């Protein structure tokens, strides 16, 4: 299984049989190395409904006949756009043909802003625990620091965690260091930084402060093998 990072919060998981795309904010993301009209996906997982996470989901899903998996209200919204979608909710898990998805808490907001400025409520924000081929990936989504992250770390053997460090809209580096300690992932990758001036951070400095060997800065297009 190969896991790659593509700027902001975009993560791509490729197994022998399936391609899973998380939060595909591609167009408008100056850090992303992907092309929305070329990327392939069998499933698209969404943490919440903000435009910088939903991104190009509708276009990619329609072109690939992909299934979107998202919190229930966001899933219902995807259906109104003509996309196949499976709704879930925080605390719920389900086995899919590629593996197991469980949605976790995230302390943030969730609404999609249409081109005309209309704001559509898209339910609760979430993190995603994704277990594929015996490995567990935790994408925290956009979130503040909260103590139940320690519980998630105790309940799950997490191989790889994607943790936001941008501050302003999510936890900053200091809180993210605590989150990393609580989640106890074997490898921690910082995300959700440097896309916009207000979330500029130094990922190298963050990784250097993590436990030795635990952190890794992934540049857009970098991949890990699990």
N, C-alpha and C positions, 0 to 999 in steps of 0.2 A: 504494500500500500504506500502511495506517495501523497504527501501533504504539502501543498505550496501556498505561499502568501502573495497577495497581489495589491498591497497598499490599503490604507484605511482599515477596514475590517473584513476584507474579501479573502476567503479561504477556499481552496479547491482540494478535494479529497478524491483520489483516483485509485480504485481497487482493480482487481482483475476483470471485473464484470460491470462496474458501475462508476459513474462520475457524479459527485455530490458537490454542489456549489453553495457556499454560505455567504449571505449578505452581498450580492453582486452589484455594488456601486462602482460602475465602470466609466460610463460617460459622465464627465464633470469631475472625475477623480483624477487629478493631475499626476498622482503617484502610481496609477494602475498601468500595468504593462499589457493587459488583455484588450481584445477588441470585442465589443458586445455582439457584433454581427458575425463573429466567428467562433466564440466560445461554445463548447459543448457541455451539456449537463443532462443527466437522467432525472435528477432530483435537485430542487433548490430549497434550502433551509433558510428561514428568516427569523431573526431574533426579535425584531419589532418593526413598526411601520414608518419610521422616519425615512425621508427621501434618500438620505445618504446611506441607507442600508437596503431598502427595497430596490433602489437604483434601477437597473435594467431587467428586473425579474420578468415582467410581462413579455417583453420582446424575446428574451432568451427562452422562456418557457414555451411560448407559442412555436418558435422556430424548431425547438428540439422535441416538442410534445412531452415536455418534462412535467413532473408533478411537484407542486409547491407544498412544503410542509411548514406550517406557521401557527402561531397562536390563533385561536378560533375566529375572533373578529377580523383579524388581518387575512386569514384564510378565506372568510366569506367575501371580503373586499376583492381578493384576487379572482374569485369566481365571477364577480360582476364584470371583470375585465376579460372574461372568456378564457380563463386559465384553469386547468385541472388543479385542485388543491385539496389537501387533507388537513383539517383543523385539529389542533390539540390544545392543551392548556397546562399551566404551571403545575408541576407535580405529576403530570401524566406521562406515561411512556408507552411506546408501541414498537413491536418488531416489524421491520420492513424487509424487503428482499435483500437489501444491502447491509442491514444491521439494525441496531436499536437506537431510538431517539427518545430522549427525556428532556422536557423543558423544566428549567429551574427559575427561581426568582431572579429578578434584576430590578434595581431601584433606579428608575428613569421615567421617561414618558413614551408615548407611542401614538402618533397621528401622521397621516400622509397629507401633504399639501398638493392639491391639484394645480394644473397650469393656470387656472383662473383665480387662484388664491383660496379656493374652498378647502377647508381643513376637514379631513375625514378621520374620526376616531377609529383606531385600529386595535383596541384592547390593551392587555397588559404587556409590557416589555418582558423579555426573558433572556436567559442564557440557554445553551444547548449542550447536553451531555450526549455525545455521539460515540457509540461502541461499534466498531467495525473490525472484523477479522481478529478478535481477541484484544484489540487495543481501544483505549478510551481517550477521546479528545474532548476537552471542555472549552467551548467558545463562550466566554462570559457575556458577550454582547456589550451593550452600553450600560454601565452600572456604577453606582457609588459603592464604597466599601460597606459591607454589612456582615454581621457576625455569623450568619448561617453559612457563609462560605467555608467556615471551619468544619461545619457538619458535612458539607458536600465532600470535603477532602477526607474526612474520616470514613464516609460511607462508600467511597469510590476509589479504585486504584487508577489514578489519572496519569496517563503517559505523557500527554501534551496539553498545555493550557495556553489559550490566547487571551491575554489580559490587557484591557485598555489602560493607557497611561497619560492620555492627552490633557487631563484636567479640564476645568471650565464646564464641560458637559458631562464628564465622567470622573471617576477617580483619577487623581494625579499620581506621579511616580511614588510619592511617600506612602500613600494608601495602597497603591498597587503592590508595593513590597510586602505589606502586611497580608494582602490577599494571596500573594504567591506563597507565603509561609503557611497560610491556612489551607490552601488548596492542595499543597504538597505534590504538585505534578513533577514528574521526572525531568521534563523540559518546559520552560516558560518562555513564551514569545510575546513581546510587547506589540500592541496594535492600537489603532485609533489615535494616531499622532501625526503631526506635520502636514496633514492634508490641507489645513487652513491655518492662517497666522495665529489664531486664538488657541490652537492646540499644539503649538510647536514645543517639542521636547527632545531631549537627547537620549535615544534608546540605548546607546553604548554605556552611558553613565548608569542608567537604570540596571542594565544587565550586570555590570560590574559590582553592584551592591547586592545582588542575589547570592544565594549560597553557591559556592564554587561548583562550576560545571552545570548549574541548573538552568541558566539563561542563555538565550540565543537571539541575536538580532537577525531577522530575516528581511532582506531587501526584496522589493517586488520581483517576482519570478523565482525566488529561491525556493527550494523544496527539501523536505526531510523524508527519509524512508523509515516507516515504522514496522 
